[in-house]
Amino acid sequence: MKSLNKFPVIAIVKPTKRCNLYCSFCYESHETSVMDMETLEHVNKKVIEYNVKVSIENSFDPSISDFIWHGGEPLSMGIDFFKKIIELQNHYTTSYKDHVIRNEIQSNLTLLTPELWGFLKENKFKIGSSLDGNKELHDSTRRHKDGSGSFDRVMEAIHTMKNDHASPSPVGCIAVLTRNKLGKIKEMYNFFKRNKISFELNYPAIAGNAKTNRDSIEVTPEEWAACMIELFDLWFFDKSGPFIEIPSLAKYAAGILMGKMNSCTFSGTCRNRYIAINPNGDVHPCGKFGSGEDFKLGNIKIHSIDEIMESEVNKYLLRRNVNDIKECRVCEFKEMCKGGCFYNAYLATGSPFEKDSMCSGYKIIFSHIKKVLEEELGDTTNSTSQIHNCVTT
């Protein structure tokens, strides 16, 4: 069994699952409960204290606590909620002056006000959002509950942030590949490039609304791979500015060159690093597992992080090993992929111990990127500088 308690945890905190949008591919349950102040205090206190302890025990420097405020729509909690977060974090780091707190919000941005943006910027919150390309593409899937599109409001918020920030790209976006976007990858890339917005292209998890709308949402691993290959070539061979980041493609390229991947999907250690906390304090392995009891690790109001990480459910999930997956044993990308995401495996097969359901797509993508890198760089066992140039230019 893999070792426990090796890393500080990254806390994906869902203060609410309610949302003012009703996206056709959303995997969330749209519960209306919100996190109370007692639960919020337990979240900050226990995560910070656990991470400080683990950092000291393992000589991690710097000592860091990462909080990802997710949802639902976290901005629906209002500015006072985020002020309380900063108050609690300042309080619980009083005795740990060198401990670094990093906050990130994943938001649709439609509820961002100038006052809230000013507070988040002042307190160094990193902002991630959702944008599916131009108005036609975005509004086809990301709508308000009354059916109206959200594109105009999202772009207004992004422009406000860009005009009031030292960074030319203060927000990174996630685009979700649905069937109506097949064949429109170049159009999407040009949109993000023109607007100087870094982005990811994700495939939809077929749960929640996406399961209801499966016929218009789901793409096959091969379709997703074809889109990612097209996107990689557009990005990798683009020699004209402005240049934008597509972090997953950079990680894929670095993974090919270095033989390992630094992401939750391919790390093989996500069960030592991530927890997701629901509004009522229930803790699950990651944000996609919802509110069910089968994969509940504990409750942040009742249990310590040590108890949560040592829970029987987490120990059970830690048994997952790429060498136990028959199809993975002979794969050339085994050590880089580690069998992929166990949530994807569970969603497709009912077992977290199978290979990622997107496996065939990953192989196609990795093989293409490897071929391109070999042609462009020669031997892929190249220097650190070549790796840096490969994934940043």
ChimeraX attribute file (.defattr): number of C-alpha atoms within 10 A of each C-alpha:
attribute: neighborCount
match mode: 1-to-1
recipient: residues
	/A:1	10
	/A:2	15
	/A:3	10
	/A:4	16
	/A:5	19
	/A:6	14
	/A:7	20
	/A:8	24
	/A:9	25
	/A:10	21
	/A:11	25
	/A:12	25
	/A:13	25
	/A:14	23
	/A:15	27
	/A:16	25
	/A:17	22
	/A:18	21
	/A:19	21
	/A:20	16
	/A:21	20
	/A:22	17
	/A:23	22
	/A:24	20
	/A:25	26
	/A:26	21
	/A:27	21
	/A:28	21
	/A:29	14
	/A:30	18
	/A:31	13
	/A:32	11
	/A:33	13
	/A:34	18
	/A:35	19
	/A:36	14
	/A:37	12
	/A:38	11
	/A:39	21
	/A:40	22
	/A:41	18
	/A:42	19
	/A:43	24
	/A:44	22
	/A:45	16
	/A:46	18
	/A:47	23
	/A:48	28
	/A:49	18
	/A:50	19
	/A:51	23
	/A:52	22
	/A:53	14
	/A:54	18
	/A:55	20
	/A:56	13
	/A:57	12
	/A:58	12
	/A:59	10
	/A:60	14
	/A:61	11
	/A:62	12
	/A:63	19
	/A:64	19
	/A:65	23
	/A:66	19
	/A:67	22
	/A:68	20
	/A:69	25
	/A:70	24
	/A:71	25
	/A:72	26
	/A:73	24
	/A:74	25
	/A:75	25
	/A:76	21
	/A:77	15
	/A:78	13
	/A:79	17
	/A:80	9
	/A:81	18
	/A:82	19
	/A:83	15
	/A:84	14
	/A:85	18
	/A:86	16
	/A:87	12
	/A:88	17
	/A:89	18
	/A:90	15
	/A:91	13
	/A:92	19
	/A:93	18
	/A:94	10
	/A:95	9
	/A:96	14
	/A:97	9
	/A:98	13
	/A:99	19
	/A:100	16
	/A:101	17
	/A:102	15
	/A:103	19
	/A:104	17
	/A:105	22
	/A:106	23
	/A:107	23
	/A:108	28
	/A:109	25
	/A:110	22
	/A:111	18
	/A:112	22
	/A:113	15
	/A:114	12
	/A:115	9
	/A:116	17
	/A:117	19
	/A:118	14
	/A:119	15
	/A:120	20
	/A:121	15
	/A:122	9
	/A:123	14
	/A:124	13
	/A:125	19
	/A:126	16
	/A:127	22
	/A:128	21
	/A:129	18
	/A:130	21
	/A:131	27
	/A:132	26
	/A:133	24
	/A:134	16
	/A:135	14
	/A:136	11
	/A:137	18
	/A:138	22
	/A:139	20
	/A:140	18
	/A:141	21
	/A:142	23
	/A:143	18
	/A:144	16
	/A:145	12
	/A:146	9
	/A:147	14
	/A:148	12
	/A:149	20
	/A:150	22
	/A:151	23
	/A:152	14
	/A:153	15
	/A:154	21
	/A:155	17
	/A:156	14
	/A:157	19
	/A:158	22
	/A:159	15
	/A:160	15
	/A:161	22
	/A:162	17
	/A:163	13
	/A:164	13
	/A:165	11
	/A:166	9
	/A:167	10
	/A:168	12
	/A:169	18
	/A:170	19
	/A:171	20
	/A:172	22
	/A:173	23
	/A:174	19
	/A:175	18
	/A:176	21
	/A:177	24
	/A:178	23
	/A:179	16
	/A:180	13
	/A:181	19
	/A:182	13
	/A:183	13
	/A:184	13
	/A:185	20
	/A:186	13
	/A:187	13
	/A:188	19
	/A:189	22
	/A:190	15
	/A:191	15
	/A:192	21
	/A:193	17
	/A:194	13
	/A:195	15
	/A:196	19
	/A:197	23
	/A:198	20
	/A:199	25
	/A:200	19
	/A:201	23
	/A:202	14
	/A:203	20
	/A:204	19
	/A:205	21
	/A:206	20
	/A:207	19
	/A:208	17
	/A:209	19
	/A:210	21
	/A:211	18
	/A:212	14
	/A:213	15
	/A:214	19
	/A:215	11
	/A:216	14
	/A:217	23
	/A:218	20
	/A:219	20
	/A:220	14
	/A:221	18
	/A:222	17
	/A:223	17
	/A:224	24
	/A:225	22
	/A:226	19
	/A:227	20
	/A:228	23
	/A:229	20
	/A:230	17
	/A:231	18
	/A:232	22
	/A:233	13
	/A:234	15
	/A:235	22
	/A:236	20
	/A:237	9
	/A:238	13
	/A:239	10
	/A:240	6
	/A:241	9
	/A:242	12
	/A:243	17
	/A:244	21
	/A:245	20
	/A:246	23
	/A:247	16
	/A:248	17
	/A:249	22
	/A:250	20
	/A:251	17
	/A:252	25
	/A:253	24
	/A:254	20
	/A:255	22
	/A:256	22
	/A:257	24
	/A:258	17
	/A:259	16
	/A:260	19
	/A:261	21
	/A:262	14
	/A:263	15
	/A:264	15
	/A:265	18
	/A:266	21
	/A:267	19
	/A:268	24
	/A:269	20
	/A:270	21
	/A:271	23
	/A:272	22
	/A:273	19
	/A:274	20
	/A:275	22
	/A:276	26
	/A:277	30
	/A:278	25
	/A:279	21
	/A:280	20
	/A:281	24
	/A:282	21
	/A:283	29
	/A:284	27
	/A:285	25
	/A:286	21
	/A:287	21
	/A:288	14
	/A:289	20
	/A:290	22
	/A:291	19
	/A:292	9
	/A:293	12
	/A:294	9
	/A:295	18
	/A:296	21
	/A:297	25
	/A:298	24
	/A:299	21
	/A:300	24
	/A:301	17
	/A:302	13
	/A:303	18
	/A:304	18
	/A:305	24
	/A:306	12
	/A:307	15
	/A:308	22
	/A:309	23
	/A:310	17
	/A:311	15
	/A:312	15
	/A:313	17
	/A:314	21
	/A:315	19
	/A:316	13
	/A:317	18
	/A:318	19
	/A:319	14
	/A:320	22
	/A:321	18
	/A:322	20
	/A:323	14
	/A:324	14
	/A:325	15
	/A:326	11
	/A:327	14
	/A:328	21
	/A:329	15
	/A:330	10
	/A:331	13
	/A:332	12
	/A:333	19
	/A:334	18
	/A:335	19
	/A:336	22
	/A:337	27
	/A:338	25
	/A:339	31
	/A:340	24
	/A:341	23
	/A:342	23
	/A:343	23
	/A:344	22
	/A:345	20
	/A:346	17
	/A:347	16
	/A:348	17
	/A:349	14
	/A:350	11
	/A:351	13
	/A:352	19
	/A:353	21
	/A:354	25
	/A:355	28
	/A:356	25
	/A:357	21
	/A:358	20
	/A:359	20
	/A:360	14
	/A:361	19
	/A:362	21
	/A:363	18
	/A:364	18
	/A:365	22
	/A:366	22
	/A:367	16
	/A:368	18
	/A:369	21
	/A:370	18
	/A:371	14
	/A:372	16
	/A:373	19
	/A:374	14
	/A:375	11
	/A:376	11
	/A:377	14
	/A:378	11
	/A:379	11
	/A:380	19
	/A:381	14
	/A:382	12
	/A:383	11
	/A:384	12
	/A:385	8
	/A:386	14
	/A:387	21
	/A:388	13
	/A:389	9
	/A:390	17
	/A:391	18
	/A:392	14
	/A:393	14
